[in-house]
Amino acid sequence: MMKLLLTCVSLAAALMTGCVAAEAYTYIGVAGASCGAWTAARHDRTAFGYQEWIFGYLSGVGDSSMSEDPLNGMDPLNGMDPQGVLAWIDNYCRDHPLDKIVDAGGAFAHAHPR
């Protein structure tokens, strides 16, 4: 399962272009696209790259956080399944269409720290 996820994330990263600078980080991919773009792509069933970016981002949050502090780190995907994550991001983006996709990912991580 992990190998499949890493393969999908690598493929998605290879397909994405552009960089978006945010306060302390540089994101590559669709991070800077709007939630409105997410919603439109989900509606048109063309959201594969957006979805894989979110899964990779949230996986990275967990991996990085748990590496730094295994007892207290964040694990935003714990107990979640892909459809649950997508539904949460869909709802967030519906309510915040001008936010960026990276904002939706951050909001998810903070709403699901463990």
N, C-alpha and C positions, 0 to 999 in steps of 0.2 A: 504494500500500500504506500509506504514512504517513498519507494523508488518511483512509483507511478506519479505521486505528487511532485517529486523533484523533477521528473521528466516534463510534466505539464508546466511547471513554473519556468523551467529553462526554455521550453518552447515558447511560452507566452512572452518571456523577456526578449527572446530573439526576434519576435514579431513586432514588438513595441519600439517606438522611436521617440526621441525628444527627452528633455530633462526639465524639471521644474524645481526651482530653488524654494525651499521653505525655511523658515527661521534658521535652524541649525543643521538641516539635512538637505541632501540633494536626492530627489526621487527620479528614477528612470521609468518610463512607461506612462500609464494612464493616470497616475496619481493626481495630476493637475487638472484633469478633465472634470467637468461639473457633474453633480448628481443628476442634473437634467439629461446629460448625455448618457449616464448609466441607465436611467429609466427608459429612455428612447431605445437604447440598444437591447435592453431586456425585453421590451415590447416587440421589437423586430427580430428577436432571437439571434442577435449578432453580438452578444455580450461576452463571448468566451474569454477574450483578452482581459476585459474588466474583471470578470469573475476570478480568473487565475491570478491576477494581480492582487486582489483582495485576499485570496487564500494564501498566497505567498507572503504578503505583508503580515497577516495575522500569525502565520507560522513563524515568521522571523521575529515578531514581537515576543512570542513565547520562548523560542529558542534562545534569543539574546538575554531575555530577562531571567530565565531559569539558569542559564550559564553563569550569570552574575550572582544570583542569590537563589539557590535551589529550594530553600525553605519558604521564601516569601515572594518569589518572582511571579510574574503574571503568566497565565496560561489561558488566553482568551478562547481557544478552541476546545478546551476541556468540556466534555459532555455534549458538544455540538455535532451536528451532521451538516453536510454541505447545504442541503435545502433550508435548514434553519438559519444558517449564516446568510444565505442569499435573501431569505424573507426579511430578516432583520435589516439588512442593507437596503432592500427595496423600500421598506417602510421609512427608514431614515431619509433616503433620497427623495421620497415622495414629499416628506415634510420639510426638507431643506434642499430644494432644487438648485440653489445657487452655491451651495457648499461644494467643495472639491471631494473627489473620491477618497483621497487620503484623510480628509476630515471624517468621513463616514467610517473608515477603518479605525481611526483613533477613537472615535466615539464608541464603536463596538468593543474595542479592547478595554476601554475604561468601564463599560457597562458589564463586561464579563471578565473580571480580573483573574478568576480562578475557575 
